[in-house]
């Protein structure tokens, strides 16, 4: 079986893994079970904490036992999480559901990107990684966009119906994972896995370029996930009916898909240094949303989605250039773990600020924090580039 076939199989796997019928109706679903904004962010922060704890071990597991076996494990956890969500009635049930989904996504996170890179590496086409990673994200976002429209429509019949249909779609991930072919690569061998994970972590944070892109990815990942949930609250306060949430979220995902699919072209046109300045646009978006609640700011939100999609393959490409296949999934997982760590700290604070003050105040604080981080990243990048040139 051709190793190249891995690419379309992983596209299908990622499509199904993010075919989230439930996402656009989660906030109304939580609210129908009387969760406060703080509780909503606690549920999501619990997910992020679980990912934080599982991200690197799952990446390391992928480097040890193989990409295929790790993705199979992820496919087994996903239906359990959706099922618990469907039958749940309160905050503790939802936390349990998120723990299973966190396990599933941790097994996929980093592993799917490592599989794409190793597949291309085995064909001596690793220079095309940005294009194929961008394409994989494109299909992922298409899956999320399609499911968002369907999820919103299904929710008009019943808020539980999207969960039932989603249970069937995520179950289809298992046969796809079983059809994957493990690329030939250098495998990680060690006597003490935990000591080895610490050694890889030290290498990642001691390597100047890898460390920079880990922090860059963490800032964008954390703030955009916080904003993603906040947007649903913003839509409601702006007077938009929740039946339209799915359609708006679908367009949001399409905007992100467009950014991912064009990332390699934008970087070539704008330049590898200037493209990183996109991080400065996110505070502008958050300050604008804090200033007024109006549907006319939806294009601004969509522009943020485009930038988020653009950043992902570019950051991963930079990280992949400086690592070998035996640690690839682990290092990528460390990058995602850093974003989860920031999210665990910041998300409950954002929810608390929203409950105690207002969504506008929370967006203002978020914008200020991202702006500060953006300046620190800019200084760090200029320092790094100066050292590399001498």
N, C-alpha and C positions, 0 to 999 in steps of 0.2 A: 504493500500500500504506500503511495507517495507521501513523503513527509510534508510536501506542500499542502496536502489536504488538511493538515492541522489548522491552517489559517482560517478556512471557512468553517471548520468545526468549532474553533474557539469563538468565531463571530456568533454562531448560533448559541453557544453556551452563554456568552455574555449577553446576548439579546434576551434569552430566557431569564437569566439571573437578575436582570433589571427591568423585566416586563412587570412593573409594579402597578397593578390595578388599584392597589390599596393606598398608594401615596397621596393622590389628590384628595382623598376623603378621610385621611387619618385625623386631621385636626377636628372636623365635624364628628368623627367617630369617637375621639377622646372626649369631646365636649358633650356628646350624647350620654357618656358615662360619667359626667360631672367632674372631669379632671380640670384643675386650675392650670393657668399658664406655667406656673412653677412646676407642677406635677408633670406636665407635658414635656418640659425640658429635662426634668429628672429622668423620665423614661428614655428619652433620646440620649441623655448623657450616660445612662447605664449601658446603652448599646455601645457608645463610644468607649466607655471604660472596658467593656468586655473585649472590644476590638483591640484596645490598647494592650491588654494582657495577652491576647491570643495572636496578634499580628506577627510579631517576630518569631515566636515558636512555630507558627504555621508556615511561615516563609522558610525557616530552617528545616522543617519537616519536608517541604518540597525539595530543598536542595539535597536531602538525604534519601528519601524514598522515591522521589520522582514527581514531576508535574502532574501526570495523569492520575496517580493514586490520590494525591492531595485534592484534586478537583472532584474526584469521585466522592471523597468524604464530604466536601462542601455540598454536593448535590443531595446527600442523604440528610443533612441537617435542615435544609431549607423548608421542605414540606412540613416538618414538625413545628417550626416557628410560625408559619402561616396558620396551621391548624389551631395552635394555642391562641393566637390572636382572634380567630373566628369564634372560638368558644368562650373567650375571656369576658369578664364582666367588670373588671376594676384594674387599678393601677398595678397591683402585684402580678396579675395575669399578663398584663402588657409588658412588664419588665421581664418576665420569664420568656415570653415570645421573642423579645428583642435579644435575649441571650442566645437563643438557638439561631436566630438570623445572623447575629454577630459571628457565631461559630462558622456558619456557612460562608459569609462574606470574607472572613479572615482566611479561610482555606483558599478562596479564589483570589483575594487581593495580593498582588505581587506575583503570584504563581502564573496567572494568565499572561501577564506582560513578559515574565521570564520565559514562558513557553514560546511566545511569539519571537522574542529575540533569539532564543536558542535554535528555533526552527530556521530562521533566516541565517543564523550563523552556520548551521550545518550545510546550507546551500551557498555559503559565501556571499550572502546578500544583506549582511547586517547594516550596511550603509543606508538601506531602504527602511530602517526601523521606524523612523518618524512617520513615514507614509502609511505603513501597515498598522502601527499603533493608533494613529489618527483614524484610520479606516475602522478599526475595531471599536473605538470609542464612538464613531459615527453610528455604527449598527446598534451599539448599546443605547445611545440616546434615541435612536429611532424606535427601539423597543419601548423605552420609557415614555416617549411621546405618544405612541400608538395606544399603549395601555392607559395613559392618563385620560385620553378622550373616552375610551371605553369604560374606564373606572368611574368617571363622572356620570356617564349615562346609566351605568348599572346601579349606581348609588341612588338614582331617582326612583328605582324600584325598591331597593332595600340597601341599607348601609352594610349588611353582611354579605350580600351577593358578590361584590368584588373579591372578598376573601375566599369564597368558595371556588370561583373560577381561577383565582391565582394559585390555589392549592393544586389544581390540575396542571397549570403551565409550568410551575417550578418542579413538578414531578418528572417532567420531560427532560430535565437537565441530566438525569442519571444515564440514560442510554447514549446521549451525546458524549458525555465524559468517557464512557467505556469504549467509544470508537476512536479516541485520540491515540496518537502514536508518540511514544516517548523519544525525543531527539537524542542522538548520541552526544554526550557531553562529559566533561570532567565532573566526577561526583565528589561530594564532601565526605571525607572519612575522618572520624575522630573517636576517642575513647570516652570523653566527657562532653556531652552535648551542651550543657549549660555553660561550661567554661569556654567552649567554642563560640557560643552565641555572644558572650561577653567580649571575646577577642574580636569578633566581626564588628560588634558595636563600637569598640574602641577604634578600630580601623576606620569606620565610617565617619565618626566625629573628629578624628584626628586628620583626616584627609581634607584639605581646605576646600576643594571644589565640591566634593560630595557633601560636606557639612553645609556649605552655602545653599545648595539646592535642596537639601533636606529641610532647612529652615524656611526657604522660599516656598516650598510646597506646603509646609505646615501652616504658614500664615494664610495662604490662599484657600487651602482645604478647610481649615477651621472656620474662618469667617464666612465663607460661602455656604457651608452647611448650616451654620447658625441663621444666616440670612434666608436660606431656602425655606426653613420652617416659619420664619417671621413673615415672609411674604404672604403666606396663607392668612395670617392674622391681619396683615395690612390690607389684603383684598377685601376681607369682610368689613373692616373699618372704613374702607373706601366705598362701601355700598354695593359691592359685587356679589351676586348670588352664588352660593357654593356649587350650584349645578354647572357653573362656568369654570370652576377651579381646574377641572380636568383639561379643558381646552387650553386655558392659559398655561398650565404646566406642560402641556404637549408642545406648545410653541416655544416655551422656555427650553425644553430638551432639544428641539430642533435647532435652536440658536446655538446651543452648546455643541451639538453634532456638527454644525457648520464650522464652528471654530476649530474643532478637533481635526476635521477633514482638510482644513486649509492651513493648519499650523505650520507644516513644513514650507509651504509657499510663502506665508507671511514672514517667517523667520528669514528666508532667503531674500525677500524684498526689503524688509525693514532693517535686518541685521541682527546678529545674535545678542548684541549688547542692548540695543534700543528696544527689542521686543520684551525684555524683562521689565521695562518701565510700565508695563500694563498694570502692575500692582497698585500704581497711584490712582487709577481710575475707580477702584472699589470704594475708597472713602467718599469720593464725589457722589457716587450712587447713594450711599447710606445717609449722607448729609441732606441730599435732596429729598429722600423719602421721609426724613425726620421733619422737614420743613412743611410738607403738605401731604394730605391723604387724598389722592385723586387717581382715577384710572388712567389719566394722561401720562403718568410716570411708568406705566407698564413697559414701554419701549426701552426705558433706562434699565429696568430689571433684565430685560432680554439681552441688552448689550453686555451686562455683567455675566450672563450665562455664556455668551459668545467668548468672552475673555477667559472664563474659567475653562471652557473646552479647549481653547487655544493653549493655555498654560500646561495642561497635563502631559501631552506627548513630548513637548519641548523639554520639560523638567526630567522626565523619564529617560529621554535620549541622552541628556547630559550625564545622568547618573550611570546609565548602562555603559558609557564609553570608558569609565574608570574602574569597572569591576569585571571579574571573571565569572564564568558560568557556575562554578561550585559555590559561590556566595550570592549569586544574582538575586534570587527570590528573597533571601534574608535581608539584604541591603535595601531593596525596594520596600520591603515590609517595615523596616526601620523608618523609612521616610514617611510612610502612611501612619505608623505608630506615633510619630512626633505630632502629626496633625490631630490625631485622636486625643493625645495628651492635652494639647491646647484646648480642644473642644470640651473635654471633661471639666477643665477649669473655668472656661468662659461661658458655656451654654447655660448652666444653672444661674449664673450671675445675670445673664441677659434676660432670662425668664423672670427672675426676681425683680429686676429693674422695671420690666414691663408691668408686673402686678402692682408694685409699690408706687410707680410713677406713671409712665405711659410708654407706648411703643416708640413715640418720637424721641423721648429721652434715651431709651435703650439704643436706638439707631445712632443717635448722636455720639454716645459713648463708644459704640462699636466703630464708627467712622474715625474717631480720634485715636483709638488704639491701632487701627490698621494704618492710618497715616504715619504714626510714630514708627511702626514696624517697617513701613515702606522706606522711610528715610534711613533707618538702620541697615536695611538690606542694600540700599544704594551705596552707602559708605563702605559696607563690607565688600561689595562687588568691585568697586573702584580700587580698593586696597589690594584685593586678590589679583585683579588684572595688572596692577602696577608691579606686583611681585613676580608675576609670570613673564612680564616683558623684560625683567632684568635678571 
